[in-house]
């Protein structure tokens, strides 16, 4: 298998809202908030009109993108044997993703992410991890990991306790490890751990400019470049309007964004960028071509609703 993703198995529930919904519910626009109380989370959903539901999760979105590009891929993520869990598994199978997880009835339901899309196309996420956040080392197949050229992890999955053990098991059995830092709140919450991963454990790190700047407390982007050069690993950074950059030792390669796009929804832009880049990487394209493929994939997904490319 080319790439095995390991991440939070989350069903995305996409709803369009006005800006005042964000303020009224004390949410911060364009960020992700974790909900620990199931009832509080359900109350948010009560009056909303659901546009669509999709088997989501950051790495799962990337893995589906890789499958759509014709790569042999798999995914590990914890769901419960419930309606959303069944939907989740079916959704992946339809996309030709091999699902390495046997679901059973869990105490907590399958994880859900409410994606609130405001008129400016920004998305604000509210996540109830449910059983996805309870992943442990027994849920992670060493065999599947060893048979994959690369494993792709997400920062969202990392947490103290059982998830960390699952993470460590995956890294220790992997041939190569790629990881996305996922979100600024993840970086700020786990800074020393993430810094250790980036410096010592990962072969490829995906981040946006905000995340990597916070990770190393950089004053400007030059500091980020210098830090990345010293790692002797591949660091891939998306910079919004400024395009994307890949740093590998002293090699710094930049790529511009595509112009004149009709942006509908930014959900999944980073996930699909990673899919395009990894597609190039495992198919031995040049770093410049990898960046180009990442940009192409993210450009497509932001011109539609949701984090999956419509076939």
N, C-alpha and C positions, 0 to 999 in steps of 0.2 A: 504494500500500500504506500502511496506517495505521502499523504499527510493525514495524521490523526488529530482531530481537535478534541480538547478536553475543556469543558466549560459549564456554565450554568445553563441548564435546560429550562428555558423560560418561554411561556407563551406570551407573545406580544399582542396587546389589545390597543389598537390605534383609534384615537378620537380627535376630532378637530374642536378646538376651544378658542374663545376670545382671550385677550390678554388679562382681563379682569379676573378670570377664573384662576389664573396663576397666582395673582396677588391675594385674592380672597382666601385661598387655601395655604397661604404662607409658603409657597414654593419659590425656588429661585430658578428663573428662566434659564434654559439650556444646560441645566445640570441634572443629576440623578439623585433622587432621595430614596433611601431605604426605609421601608415600613416594617416594623416588627409586630405590629398589632393587626391581626387579620381583619377585625371589624372596622378599624379606622380606614384601612385600605378599601374595604368593600363600600364604605360610605362615600368615598370619592367617586366611585363608579356609578352610583345610583341614578343620577340624573343625566348621564352622558349617553350620547348616541354613538354606538360602536361602528366605526367605518369598516374595520376588518380585523380578524385574528390570524396570527401566523406563528408557526413554531420558530421561536426566536432565541435570543441569547447571542451575545456578540460573536463568539468564536463559531457558533453554529451557523450564523449568517455568512461568515467567511468561508466555512467548509462547503456550504451550499453553492456559493459563488465559484469555488474551485471545482466542484462537481459539474456545474453548468459549463465550465471551460474544458470539460472532458477528462479531468483527473480522477484517479481512483482514490477515494477518501472515506474516512470513517469519523465517528463522533462518540464520545462518552459524556453522558450527563445524567444526573439523577432526577427521575420523575416518580410520581406515585401512580398506582394502578387506579386512575380515576378518568373522568371525561377528558380533561385537558391533557392528561398523560397519554391517553390513547391517541388524541389528536396530534400530540407532539410526535410520537413515534411514526404515525402514518405520514405526517408532513415530511419527515426526513426521508422515509422510504420512497416517497413519490419523487424525491429529488436525487435518487440513486446514491444516497449516503448510507453506508453500513453503520448500523446503530449497535454499539457494543455495550448494551446494558439490558439486564432482565428486570423489568419493573415488578414491584409487588406493592401491596397496600401499605402505605406509610402513615405515620401519625399526622404529618403535615401534608397539605395538598400540593399538587404540582405548582411550581413557581409561576408568577404572572408579572408582567411589566406593562403598566399603563403608559402609553406614549401619547403625550398631549401635544398636538401640533397647532401652533399659533399662526395667525395670518401671515407673519413674516417668514414662515417655513421652518422656524426654529423648533426643536423638540425638547420637551421637558419630561423627564421620565420618573415614574413612581414605581418602585419595585417591591413586591412582596416575594422574597426568595422561596418561601415554602420549603419543600424538601430538597430543592436544588442546593441550598446552602448547607445541607447536612452531608454532603458527599464525603466518603471516607476511603481509606486505602483499599478496602475490600471491593469497592465499586470500580476500581481502576485495574484493567487487565494488563498485566506485565507483558503477556504474550502479544497482544495487539500493539502495544507500544514498541516492543522490540522489532516487530515486523514492519514498522513504519519508518520511512526515511527521515521524516521530521514530525515532532509533535508541536502543536500550536496551543498555547495556554492563554488565559485571559486574567488580568489583574482582578476583575470582579470576583473570581473564584477564590482568591487567596484569603484565608482568614486563619486566625489562631486555632489550634486544636485539630480536629479531624480533617478539615479541608487542607491545612498545611501538610499533614501527613500524606494525603492523596497527591498533593503537588510534588512533595519530595520523592515519593515512589515513582511518579511519572518521570521526573527529571533524571533520577538515578538509573532508570532503565532505557532512556532514550538514546537514539543515535545522534540526533540534533534537536535543539530546543529553540523555538521561537515563542515570543510572548508579546502581547499587547498590554500596555500600562492601563488601558481601559478608560480611566476617568480621573479628573483632578482630585476628586474626593477620595478615590482609592489610593492615589499617590500620597496625599497628605496623611491619610490614616495609617499607612504602612510604610512610611518613608525609609527607615533603616533597612527593613526587609527587602523592599524593592531595589534599593541601591545595591545591596549585596547580590541580589539575583542578576541585575544588569552587569555588575562588575565581574562576577565569578561563575554564574551558572548558565546564562543565556548565550546562544550563538547569534540570534537576531532579536533585536528589540524594536517594537513599533510604538510610537508615541506621537501625540501632537505637541506643538511648541509649548503650550501652557503646561502640559504634564511634565515634560523633560526639564523645563526651566525650573519648575517647583521642586522636582526630584533632587536637583543638585544645587538649589538656591542660587541660580545664576542671575547675574545683573543684566546680561544681554545675550544675544544669540551667539556671539563670538565665543563666549564661555562654554556654551553648549557644544559648539563645534570642537573646541580644544579638548573638552572632556571626552567626547566621543572618539576623537582621533587616538587618544591614549589607550583606549580599551582594546584595540586590535580585534574588534568584533564588528558585526554589521548593525548599525543603528539607522533606522528609517523614520524620518520625522515629517509629518504633514503640517503645513503652515497656513492653511486657509487660502486667502487671496494670493499669498506669495508662493503657492505651489508646494512642492515636496523636495526633500533632500535626503540622500543616502550617504552615510559616512562609513568608510571601511579603512582603518589605519589612516594613511595620509590622503586617501582618495575621497574627495568631496564632490558628489554629482548632484546637480539640481535639475528640476523639471518644473515647467510652468503649468498653471491650471488651464483647462479648456475654457474658451471665451464664449459669450453670448448663449449661455444655457438658460433654459426656462426652469428655474429651481422651484420645486413643488414641496419637497420635504427632505430635510437633511439626515433623516434617520438612516443609519447603515452606511453613511459615507466612508467612515474610517474602516468599518468591517470589510466593505467591498474593495477599498483601496488595498488592504492587507491581502485579500484574495488574489487580486490582480498581480501584486508584487510577488507573492509566493508562487503563483503559477509560473511567472517568468523565471524565478529562482530555481524551481525544481526541474524546469525544462531547459536549464542552462543558457538562458538569455543574458545579455549584458545587463549591468546594473541600471544603465540609462533606459534600456528597454523594459526592465522590471518596473521602474518608476512610471514609465509611459503607460504600461498595462494597468497599473494601480490607479492612475489618474483616469484612464478610460473607463474602468469599472465604476469608480466612485461618481464620475460625471453622469453615467447612465442612471444610477440608482437615485440620485437626487432630483431627477426629472420625473419621478413617479412617487406614489404613496407607498411607504413601507420599506423594509430593509432587504427585500429579496427582489432580484431582477425577474421581471415577468417574461416568461418564455414566449 
